[in-house]
């Protein structure tokens, strides 16, 4: 697809906003996966012939900029949003680590991405995209603006050195249950190498909890130690009781719908149609906006 001037300006605006989370232009350029010269061209507003469409698309994806016009979406302060934001802040401020295991479609990923955008030295990793040890560590390095090419051992050492020098770094590991065993072990090593310097926050659905518990019961090397490094406990937002959980999910859906649905919408109808699943709330509101457009 052709990247229009309007889209380029939106991406450039997102780059400028994201720059605040990095100590230098060079680190930021590395995190965005572009050369320093390309970064400077964008910064000066010299878009034409300096930056390839592939680069624009890559940067847009990295920063969550929509290439097509999508409906604006306001972050609602749901119980999940508030709970996870507070946990992330507590972990980052104190260099501690934690694990959250909860049902899908309650806003975990949305919250983590929003937090990382607003906080310096915090990165978000979708582990389902980087399941192997090599891909995971190289990806984390790149997100922090550390060179991710070259020999793996050099990338690892450079990442450790960097994490030990910056203020309160935080790594959010989403879909952590998808990681291969080798990658889990490497996370333990990285935790040891950055102890009290770097905070780690692991997130996943109930399958992550089952995977870790099964591995511990089977005496699989590394899992007991890893869990202890993450506080020996699993956090959870949703209530255990089925009836209470249903109430919780519907209350969350109502909060999201109230701030995003067109004026005069029947909030109760949206909530009942979705059963509290936030992705379906988005779809329902999109339908309503199309009807009104």
Helices and strands as residue ranges (DSSP letters): H 5-19, H 25-32, H 36-43, H 53-63, H 79-94, E 97-101, H 108-118, E 122-126, H 133-143, H 152-163, E 169-174, G 176-178, H 181-193, E 198-204, H 206-217, H 223-229, E 234-235, H 242-260, H 267-274, H 278-292
